[in-house]
Amino acid sequence: MHPTPLASLFDALALTRIIGSLLEQHPGAQAYWVGGAVRDSLRTGQLPEDIDLVLTRGTSTLSAKWLSRQLADYLNASWVVLDDSWGIYRIVMPALCHPQTVDIADALHDDIEQDLARRDLTVNAMALSVNDASFLDPYNGAGDLQSGTIRMLSESNLVEDPLRLLRVFRIAATIEAHQYDSQTLETVRRHAQNLHFSAVERQHVELFKLLNAPAGFRHLQAMADSGLLDVILPELTPCRTIPGNTHHHLPLFEHSLEVARQCEVILPTLPAQTQATLTEPLGGSLTRFGAVKLSGLLHDVGKPDTMAFKDDGRPTFYGHEALSAKLSDSVCARLKTSSVIMQRLHVLCRWHLYPCALGPQSSQKAIMKFFRRISDATPDLILLALADRFATKGTAISAEDLATSEAHHRWLLKAYYETQTIREQPRLLTGNDIMSILNLKPGRKVGEWLARIEEAQHVGDLTTPDEARRWLLTAAHKLNTSNA
């Protein structure tokens, strides 16, 4: 062990001081920050949301269970048993605290070096002592962190928990790695199918964190090259059979990856308001930006099953948007994501071509209908549509075509913000109003009338509740007369 300036980061944390005071009651016990707490602090000077602490009891009676319960009580935090048999516990901090969770575990064989030796990557096998701020780095994790290298400790460590195969790429995206150790990548390729043996909830957390990274594409590409992307998203595998064409300069699988890459290229060019919006969390561990990239991977997965050919041999993919949306539902169901994520991916996949039909030439009615249908997912969909457009550069697509499409998509995004006041106006009539006026029961017809009134309101044809009532009675009467 040797001293490190990193110690000053932890000395400044009240959490460390509290733990240190608890350790004083157990002479001989040692506590160590490990994993991401050390890795991210070395790299950025910031702590991640979730940090880990490992204990060695020595001659004391200290245990992770006792320390975690004491700490939870002191901080008014929630205490969660993760694995009582292995001595692993979680403290969930009160809202707005950082870090948000602290996992506390008994060291393997009560030995910090043995505990570090079982970890996945060198950059995760560093420890910082709470007791004396000494730094332990037996596998040169700090050196690999500095050079941006992802390197496993051993093949057995990596395959012991199959999720670690996916963590290789997620950690690489987190630390913005520049290179992979060749033996590490070969191990992933050889054991990729083992990912099936890990819990899907854990899989989606790691995948989502990778997708959230602002410059994670190179690691998504490495994951695809290793075969691991097909394991977690088997819906992509049939896309490998679809070649490029006059519209798509890339085969379908590569096109889908390119859409994800273009999302990263385009996001910094969007308005600051849009950039801020897309970095917001969507649900669980996925941001809205991450969801757009995931929809980029999935937006065309319906093409293999909808492929047909015209008389001249050109391929068609009619209805692929609806099938892609349905398949995205299946992905979310399999990975057990939240319903919020499932709904957002469905909208993005189903309507990814919709912005292509709109521009300054479109009527106000058509534009407002688009905004009502897509709602607050509009910035997300426009980013996806832009990325899809720039990932489509076949010989039939001219530079002028691309420039026009980009201008129209950006105009549509601007219009979304400019019409916000109109879209946020209170409804002129409620569902209860409509049921009372037309003597209707709750049902689909009420929603249809609400949508029609809202449409008229958005284009300025209706401006007051009285106008809306008169219009509703007239329109309902005409409909009844025509159906008579």
N, C-alpha and C positions, 0 to 999 in steps of 0.2 A: 504494500500500500504506500501511496505517497500523496502529499497534499495537492489540492487543485483549487484554482480560483472559483470553481463551481460552488464550493462550500458557501461562499458569501450569498449566493442566491437562496440557499435553503436557510441560512442563518436569519435571513430577513423574513422568513415565513413564520407566522404565529403558530401554525400547525406543527412545525418542527420543534418549537420551544415547548409546546404542550406535551408532545411525545417525549421529549427529553426529560421533562419533569416527572413523567410517569415511569420512565426507565430508571430514574434515581432510586425508586422504591425496590428495584431488583438488581442489585450489584452483580455484575458478570454478564448481564443480558446485553445484546447488541441489536440495533435496528438499522436497516439499510434501505434507502431509496433505490429502486432498481427500474429497469426497463425504460419506458417512455419518459418517465420523470427525469432520468439522467440524460437520456439521448436528446430529448427536445430542448432541455435547458442548456446543454453544451452547444447545440446547433443554433438556437434562436434566443436563448435567455428567457424563454417563456415555458411555463408548465402546461402540459396538455390537460384536457378536461378530466381524464381518468389517470390516476397515478397509483403506483404499487409500492408497498412496504414489506420487507421480509425481516423476520426475527430469528435470532439465535439466542437460546436461553442460557447456554453455558451451565454454570452451577446454580442458576436461579430457578424459580418455579414459574417464570413468566411464560405466557402463551399468547398466541395471536388472538385467541378467543377472548381472554381477559382484557388485553390491551384494546381491542376493537370495541368491546362493550363500554369500557371506561371512556374511551375517546368519543363514542357516539353519545353517551350521556352528557359529557362535558359540553359538547358542541350542539346539543339538541338535534342530533342527526338521526337518521334511520339506520338500524342495524340489520344486516341481512346475512344469513348463513349461505355461503356458496357451496362449500364442501366440508362438512364437519369432520369427516374421516381423514382428510388431508390437512385440516386446520386452515381453511381459507374463508375469510369473512369480508364483507363489504360495508362501508359506511357511505351512505348517501347524504350528502351535505344539504343544508337548507337552501332554498331557492336563491339564485343570484350569487352563490358562493363559487369561488374558483380555487382549486379544482372542484368538480362536481361529485366525484366519487373517489374513495380511497380504499383499495383492496389491501388487506393485511393478511399475511400468511406466515406459517411456521416454515423455516428454511428446511430444505431437504436434508435429512440426516443431521439436522442442527449444525449445518456447515455452510457458510455463505459461498465458499468456492465451489462446493459440490452443487449448490443450488444454481449458481451461474453456469456451471458446466452443462446443465440440462436444457439450456435455453436455445431458441431457434437460430438467431442471427448474432453476429459479433456486436452489432450496434445496439443490441438489446441485452448484452451480457456484461454490463458495467454496473457498479454499485457505488453509492455514496453513504458513508456512515453518518447516522444521526448523532452518535455519541461524540465523535471527534472530527467530523468533516473530512476524514481520509477517503481517498478515491481508490477503487479496486477495478482494474481493467486487464484481466488475465489474457484476453484474446485480441488485444489491440483494436477494440471497438472504436475508440476515439480516433485512431488512425484511419480506419475504414470510413468513419463518419466524415472526416475531413476530406478524404479523397472521393467521397460519394460512391463507395463500393458496397454492394450487397453481397454478403458472404455467410454461408451457413456455418455453424459450429461443427456439425457432422451430419451425415446422411441419416443415421438412426434418430438423431434429435428431430430432424425435419419431418420424418415420416411417422414419428411416435404419435403425433396429433396431426391428422391430415389437414386440418385447417391451416396449419403452418405453411403449407404449399401456397395457399392464397395470400397469406400474410407476407410472403416474400415480396409480392408485387405491391401490396398496400403499403408496407413500410417503405419500399422504394419510392413510391409516390409521395409519402409523407415527408421523407428527408430529401426529396428531389435528387435522388441518386443519379449518377452518371454512367454507371457500369455495373454489370453483374459478374460475379465469379462464375466461370464456365461450369465448374462441377456442381454448383448450386442449381443452375438452370437445367443441367442434365438430370439431376435428381428429381426436379419438378416434372420434367418430361416423362421420366420413367414411372413415376408414381401418381401421375395426374388423376387417374381414375379413382384413386383412393379418397379423393375429396368427397365422394358420395357417402363416405362413412362418417362425415362430420355433420353436426346439426345444421339444418338449413337456416335457422335463425342466426347462427354464428356466421354462416356464409354470407348472408345478405349484408350484415353489418360491415364485414371486411370489404365486400365489393362496393358498397355505397361510399365508404371512406375513400376508396381509390378513385371513384368517379367524382367525388367532391373536389379533389385536388385541382387547382387551377391549371396545372401543367402536368396532368397525369397521363397524357396520351401515350407517351413512349413506353410507359409501364403497362398500359392496356394492350399495346401492340406486343410487348414481350410476353404478356400473359396469353395472347392469342397464338403467338408462335410456339409456345410451350404446349398447346393443346388444352390448357386449363380453362380457357374462356368457353370452349365448347362443352366442357363438363358442367359448368355452372349454368350456362345458357345453351342447352342443346338445340333450341329452336334456331340457332344461327347455323348449325352444321349444314342443313340443306341449301343454305345460301351459297355455300362453296361451289355448288354445281351450276350456278347461273353465271354465264360469261357476260362481259361488257357488250355494249351495243352502240349505235350511233348517238344515243343520248348519254349513256353512262360510259365514261372512259375506263372505268374500273369494273372488274367482276363484282357481283353483288356483295359478297362477304367483305371484300376490301372497301367497297363503297360505304358500307355501314360503319366500318371503322373510321373511314375518312370523314364521315359526318360528325362523329365524336371529336375528331381532331379539329375540324373547322369550328366547332362550338368554342373551343379554347382560343382559337385565332380571332374569332369575331367578337366574343364577349367584351374585350377591352375597348372595342370601337363603338360600343353602344352607349347611349346616354348614361350619365352617372346614376340617375334614378333607377334605370333598368339594371345596371350592374349591382347596385345595392339590393334591389328586390330579388334578383336571382341567387344571391348568396344566402338568402334567408332559409332556415330549415323548413322542409316540407313535412316530414314525419319521420320519427325515429332518428336514424343517423344520416338520412339523405337530405341534401339541400335541393333547392329548386334547380340549380345549375346541374347538379349531379343527375337529377331526374331527366333533364333535357338530354344529357349525354347518353343516358340509358335508353331513352326513347330513340336516340339516333341509332343505337345498335339494333333496336327492335322494330323500327318504323316500316321496314320492308320485309319482315319475316314471313308475311303472307304471300310474297311473290312466287316462291317455288310452286305452291299449290294452285295458283291462279294463272300460271303462265300458259298462254296460247299463242297462235301465230296467225297473222294475216296471210292473204293469198300471195303477197310478195315476199313472205318469209320473215317479216318483221315481228318481233315478239310483242305481246300485249299482256297486261297484268291487271285487267279490270276487276275491281272489287278487292284489291290487295290491302287497301287501307282498313276496311272493316275487318278483314281476317287478321291483319297485323294487330289491331286493337284487341281482338278476341284472344289471340295468342299471348299478348302482353298480360291479359288477365290471368292466363294460365301460369305464366312466369311468376306473377305476384302471389298467386295461390300456392304454388309449389314452395316458394321461398318464404311464405308466411309473412309478407309485408303488411303494413297497415292498409286499411281501406282508402285512406287519403292518397297514398302512393299509387295504389291500383287505379283509382279514378283519374289521377293526373296522367299516368302513362296511357290510359285508354284514350283520353281526350287528345293527347299529343300524337299518338299513332293514328287514330281515326281521322284526324283533321289536318295531317301534316301538309297536304296539298292545297288546303283551303286558301291560305294567303296568296297563292299564285293566281287566284281568280280575281283579285282585288287590286285597286290602285286609284290614283287621282281621278280616273275616268269613271269610277264606280259611283252609283247613286248613294245619297245619304242613307236611304233605306237599307241598301245592301250592306253598307259599312256598319251601321248600327245593329243589324241582324247578326253580323259576324261577332261583334263585341258582346252581344247578349248571349250568343251560343257558347263562346269560348270563355267569357267572363274574365276572372282574374288570372287565368292561364294564358292570356293574350301575349304578354312579353315572352313567355316561355316558348309558345308556339312560333312566334316570329323568329326567335333565335334558331329554333329547329329548322324552320323553312329556309332561312338564309344559309345555314350550314348545309342543308340538303342541296340547295342550288349551287353552292360553290364546290360541292363534291360531285357535281354532274357536269362534266366538260367534254362530252363526246363530240364527234365531228359535226353533228347536226346543231350544236349549240355554239353560237358565235359570241364573240366578246361583247357585242352590242346587246345580245339577248341577256347575258349575265348582268351587264350594267343596268339595263332596264329593270330586270327583276329585283336587283338589289335596291334601286331607287324606290320602287313601288313598295317593297317590304319595309324599308325604313320610313317611308311616308305613312304607311299604315300604323307603325309603332308611334309615330308622332301624333297621328290622329287619335290614337287610343288615349293619350294623356290630355289632348286638347278637348276631348268630349267627356272627360271624367265628370265635370260638373253636371252635364246633361244626364249621364247615366246614373248619377247618384241622387237625382231628384226623387222625393217621396212619390210613391205610386198615387195616382189620382183616385183609384178605387182599390179596395182590398178584395180578397176572395169572398169574405162575408158580405161585402156590398153587392157583389155580382150575384151571389146566391139569393140574396134578398130581392134584388131588382128583377131577376129572371125566374125566381122561384125554383132554383136548382138545388139539387143535393150535392154534397162534396164529390168530386170526381174529375175526370180528365177534361171535361168541357169547361170547367171553371178555369183551369190552367190555360186552356187555349184562348179564352176571352181575356184573361189577364195579359197574355203575351201580345195579343192584338192591340189592346189599349196601350200597353207600354210602347209598342212599336210606333203607334200614332203619336204618342207623347214625345218620343225621342226625335221625331222629324218635325215637331212643332205643329202638327195638325190638331192636337188636343192640349189645352193648357190649364183647364180648371176641372174640378170634380163634376160641376154641372154639365159642362160640355161632354165629359166622358159618359155621364148617365144618359144624356140625350142620344149620343152616338150609339151606346150599347143597346138602347131600346129600339132604335131605328134598324141597326144591323141585325139584331135578333129577329125583328119582325120580317125583314127581307129574307132572312134565311128560312124562317118557318114558312113563308109564302112560297118560296121557290121549291121547298120540299113537299108542299101540300099536293 
